[in-house]
């Protein structure tokens, strides 16, 4: 290969190979800054394109589940339907009702969209194995390699609720206001369970850095096998955080017309939906990163960085499909059921799980990590059995009247 390059190409090859690296003293040189800017633009555009494709997938998957055709007019199999929707939103009249708070009404969609996009900055989307201190370790690639990556995600994700709440309040409409209030109560309730579901992961990995959490799973085992309860609660809380069915109480068109975005139109309306689909992507990526080994898959990632990125993408796309699958399978909860699930079920379970995990680590009894999944399965079977018994007792056949013969 070196013989095919001229002397000038050989001299410049190392420069291009390390253009995205920091200087020898760790400072940010020009090449590193340009590399970060290009990476940010790439990730943002991928999120935007995924949002558009998820709109198409939502319609196609729902049509498949309901034995319908779905979008099939614009482009092959309706693939260009998102472009048609974008044109519609861009050229639709941007109506601002006279009774709204114009400042808050205008910035509310941005407050929802921007946190959804910048959350992905700390998510490791790929990586490779490198020699560090004489040992081969998994090194993740991400826009910002923060040692407090988990805290960053929880902090930025909490900002998104302000956009929905302010959008509902600024609309000066009873339906929008009710949707905004529901969103604030719902997100606060499930953020507690979501945060506590991450605590066992941090305890076991010993780090808040998402890249190091992936490296821990590469060296040991995926945390979904040792923390299935935390993974399940995190996934369900992710559905609630993204306002997806069966937790779409802030929209709830059968009760609130459209909820917090009732008074919005044109691109402001589109930004709310873009934020929802971007949050879906981030939530799916976090489930993969925290519990399913991130970009690792039983050694296949060692085939190259392209395989690592492909593994991460396929895992993420599966959970994005699960968002659609759940939406068209499970009906919407009542609001009291929603609150009871968050405060009365998930919160106690996550607290118990944190205590058991911390105790196992403090006592250095690693076998307890594999006992926790068995306890979870046993508890689920017990709850299912008690529910079945209760149903049998509640629906007893009517006694036959005196003198009547029982059914043969």
VENNORMO-V628459 format. One record per residue. SS is DSSP state (H for helix, E for strand, L for the rest). OMEGA is omega as a letter, one per 40 degrees, with the letter a starting at -180 (NA if undefined). BURIAL is # if it has 9 or more other C-alpha atoms within 8 Angstrom, else .. Layout:
ss: {SS,SS}
omega: {OMEGA,OMEGA}
burial: {BURIAL,BURIAL}
This chain:
ss: {L,H,H,H,L,L,H,H,H,H,H,H,H,H,H,H,H,L,L,L,L,L,L,L,L,L,L,L,L,H,H,H,H,H,H,H,H,H,H,H,H,H,H,H,H,H,H,H,H,H,H,H,H,H,H,H,H,H,H,H,H,H,H,H,H,L,L,L,L,L,L,L,L,L,L,H,H,H,L,L,H,H,H,H,H,H,H,H,H,H,H,L,L,L,L,L,L,L,L,L,L,H,H,H,H,H,H,H,H,H,H,H,H,H,H,H,H,H,H,H,H,H,L,L,L,E,E,E,E,E,E,E,L,L,E,E,E,E,E,E,E,L,L,L,L,L,L,L,H,H,H,H,H,H,H,H,H,H,H,H,H,H,H,H,H,H,H,H,H,H,L,L,L,H,H,H,H,H,H,H,H,H,H,H,H,H,H,H,H,H,H,H,H,H,H,H,H,H,H,H,H,H,H,H,H,L,L,L,L,H,H,H,H,H,H,H,H,H,H,L,L,L,H,H,H,H,L,H,H,H,H,H,H,H,H,H,H,H,H,H,H,L,L,L,L,L,L,L,L,L,L,L,H,H,H,H,L,L,H,H,H,L,L,L,L,H,H,H,H,H,H,H,H,H,H,H,H,H,H,H,H,H,H,H,H,H,H,H,H,H,H,L,L,L,L,L,L,L,L,H,H,H,H,L,H,H,H,H,H,H,H,H,H,H,H,H,H,H,H,H,H,H,H,H,H,H,H,L,L,L,L,L,L,L,H,H,H,H,H,H,H,H,H,H,H,H,H,H,H,H,H,H,H,H,H,H,H,H,H,H,H,H,L,L,L,L,H,H,H,H,H,H,H,H,H,H,H,H,H,H,H,H,H,H,H,H,H,H,H,H,H,H,H,H,L,L,L,L,L,L,L,L,L,L,L,L,L,L}
omega: {i,i,a,a,i,a,i,i,i,a,a,a,i,i,i,a,a,a,a,a,i,i,a,i,i,a,a,i,a,a,i,a,i,i,i,a,i,i,i,i,i,a,a,i,i,i,i,i,i,i,i,i,i,i,i,a,i,a,a,a,i,i,i,a,a,i,i,a,a,a,a,a,a,a,i,a,i,a,a,i,i,i,i,i,i,i,i,a,a,a,i,a,i,a,i,a,a,a,a,i,a,a,a,i,a,a,a,i,i,i,i,a,a,i,i,a,a,i,a,a,a,a,i,a,a,i,i,i,a,i,i,a,i,a,i,a,i,a,a,i,i,a,a,a,a,i,i,a,i,i,i,a,a,a,a,i,i,i,a,a,a,i,i,a,i,i,i,a,a,a,i,i,a,i,i,a,i,i,i,i,i,a,a,i,a,a,i,a,a,i,i,i,i,i,a,i,i,a,i,i,i,i,a,a,a,a,i,a,a,i,i,i,i,i,i,a,i,a,a,i,i,a,i,i,i,i,a,i,i,i,a,a,i,a,a,i,i,i,a,a,a,i,i,i,e,a,a,a,i,i,i,a,i,a,a,a,i,i,a,a,a,a,a,i,i,a,i,i,a,a,i,i,i,i,i,a,i,i,i,i,a,i,i,i,i,i,i,a,a,a,a,i,i,a,i,i,i,i,i,a,i,i,i,a,i,i,i,i,i,i,i,a,a,i,a,i,i,a,i,i,i,i,i,a,a,a,a,i,a,i,a,i,i,a,i,i,i,a,i,i,a,a,a,a,a,a,i,a,i,i,i,a,i,a,a,i,i,i,i,i,a,i,a,i,a,i,i,i,i,i,a,i,i,i,i,i,i,i,i,i,i,i,i,i,i,i,i,i,a,i,i,i,a,a,i,i,a,i,i,a,a,i,i,i,i,a,a,NA}
burial: {.,.,.,.,#,.,.,.,.,#,.,.,.,.,.,.,.,.,#,#,.,#,.,.,.,.,.,.,.,.,#,#,#,#,#,#,.,.,#,#,.,.,.,#,.,.,#,#,.,#,#,#,#,#,#,#,.,#,#,#,#,#,#,#,.,.,.,.,.,#,#,#,.,#,#,.,.,#,#,#,#,#,.,#,.,.,.,#,#,.,.,.,.,.,.,.,.,.,.,#,#,.,.,#,#,#,#,#,#,#,#,#,#,#,#,#,#,.,#,.,#,#,#,#,#,#,#,#,#,#,.,.,.,.,.,.,#,#,#,#,#,#,#,.,#,.,.,.,#,#,.,#,#,#,.,#,#,#,#,#,#,#,#,#,#,#,#,#,#,#,#,#,#,.,#,#,#,#,#,#,#,#,#,#,.,#,#,.,#,#,#,#,#,#,#,#,#,#,#,#,#,#,#,.,#,.,#,#,#,#,#,#,#,#,#,#,#,#,.,.,#,#,#,#,#,#,#,#,#,#,#,.,#,#,#,.,#,#,#,#,#,#,#,#,#,#,#,#,#,#,#,#,.,.,.,#,#,#,#,#,#,#,#,#,#,#,#,#,#,#,#,#,.,#,#,#,#,#,#,#,#,#,#,#,#,#,#,#,#,#,#,#,#,#,#,#,.,.,.,#,#,#,.,.,#,.,#,#,#,#,#,#,#,.,#,#,#,.,#,#,.,.,#,#,#,#,#,#,.,.,.,#,.,.,.,.,.,#,#,#,#,#,#,#,#,#,#,#,.,#,#,.,#,#,.,.,#,#,.,#,#,.,.,.,#,.,.,.,#,#,.,#,#,.,.,#,.,.,.,.,.,.,.,.,.,.,.,.,.,.,.,.,.,.,.,.,.,.,.,.,.,.,.,.,.,.,.,.}
